[in-house]
Amino acid sequence: MKNTLSAAVILIGNELLSGSIQDKNLAHIAKELEVRGIRVRETRIIPDIENEIVDAITHLRNKFDYVFTTGGIGPTHDDITSDSIAAAFGVENVVQRHVFKQIENRFKEKGIPFTKAAQRMAYAPQGANIIETKHSIIPGYQIENVFVMAGVPSIMRLMLEGVIECLETGLQIHNIAIHANVGEGEIAAELETVQLRYPDIDIGSYPQDKNSEFSDYRVIFVFKGTDLSELEQARNSVFRACQKHGFEAIKV
Amino acid sequence: MKNTLSAAVILIGNELLSGSIQDKNLAHIAKELEVRGIRVRETRIIPDIENEIVDAITHLRNKFDYVFTTGGIGPTHDDITSDSIAAAFGVENVVQRHVFKQIENRFKEKGIPFTKAAQRMAYAPQGANIIETKHSIIPGYQIENVFVMAGVPSIMRLMLEGVIECLETGLQIHNIAIHANVGEGEIAAELETVQLRYPDIDIGSYPQDKNSEFSDYRVIFVFKGTDLSELEQARNSVFRACQKHGFEAIKV
């Protein structure tokens, strides 16, 4: 029987750690994977430092089915992801002739000088499987269970389309929810009872800020799992508990 | 001489990993710390699973000066942060009498039942230093170099105000930038030369999406460090390189 698969995401870049740029890639990757039965179980945000990248890659690729990285594959001095991934696998970071030609031609068409720095974008670790991407001349690549993508969200999304074609899929994971005007503490006992009755489902309880972009209600209860009828049953139990206490609630 | 201090942030919660909720805490924490000379060097997003929390806490608190956690300290079954942090320190998670009384009184005023579940919010690991927070009845706490805060952004921000009072400060870190209409590859060689000339400064190069919220320019160059006059010199060198090539650029 098919099961769900596990994944880690590594977001590489000083700018994400310092708060000067807000990550937009994790949520997109997680949602795209989830409908394919692959669940993100850990995410790390790490700086552009080789041994940090090597450590994260080595640890996470042994722990999870897949690892996805974003960032650090451009042409500047702080783009060291491919060098670091090569180091993690004990191979050289080598020029990919076909990619080199492709970028060179595109730069020529556009009249942009194909500098030594820009040529670094044509490198990938020896043995990597280059993943051609429609609409993007810079490809992502795969090496064993690690998939390497750009940090710029529009480019990352193009690469992910190609990456997804290379993945085994698991049992699809579904999400259903209740939005309710309830203090978490007032419904916590019933929530726990339902969680114990349906151990294969993950029930999460997320209190919302007053000006939340997600809901006008005070709390969101999320029911996540692979069996839709179990999810419905669990949600109905919590919904009835809200009604019993007189709390306003809607199913979403 | 004062130096900068290092920190890690652990964002705890399944909802962040699955992309159903977008983190808003990291950027705020990182910026508040940076002006106090404390730099976030790693962030992990992990699920509500005790041994994952224990592993992350144990590893990161030995590696960095400070660790800050958000999430998992509410009243529901998936709020296991305090239990897990107690386990990481090999102590019990115990009721904090003063906090208990405080929450009990507030619930009484508001006419909300102070359930057994809600009472869990008055627990913290034995030996923790409770950090009283203006405007929030639920306090954050400190245990050795680990600071524990709520996940809801409005509450986290209140707690952080109290937490900051407990921190040693380092040498303030400054950020200045150039926004430029340049292909990264065309300026990469000059950028690297400047980086080599000023090894104490971090120079980052961040290409922007067309509809970026950060800039109308194609690339942002960020100069980060503790010595403002060095930062200015490095920025001027890159600015002149942009001008030399005829690229439109502004200092920010």
Interface residues (C-beta under 8 A of the other chain):
Chain A: G13 N14 E15 L16 L17 S18 G19 S20 I21 Q22 D23 L26 A27 H28 I29 A30 K31 E34 R39 V40 R41 E42 T43 R44 I45 I46 P47 D48 E52 G74 P75 T76 H77 D78 D79 I112 P113 F114 T115 K116 A117 A118 M121 V152 P153 S154 N175 G183 E184 G185 E186 A188 A189 L191 E192 Q195 D202 I203 G204 S205 Y206 P207 Q208 D209 K210 F214 V222 K224
Chain B: G13 N14 E15 L16 L17 S18 G19 S20 I21 Q22 D23 L26 A27 H28 I29 A30 K31 E34 R39 V40 R41 E42 T43 R44 I45 I46 P47 D48 E52 G74 P75 T76 H77 D78 D79 I112 P113 F114 T115 K116 A117 A118 M121 V152 P153 S154 N175 G183 E184 G185 E186 A188 A189 L191 E192 Q195 D202 I203 G204 S205 Y206 P207 Q208 D209 K210 F214 V222 K224
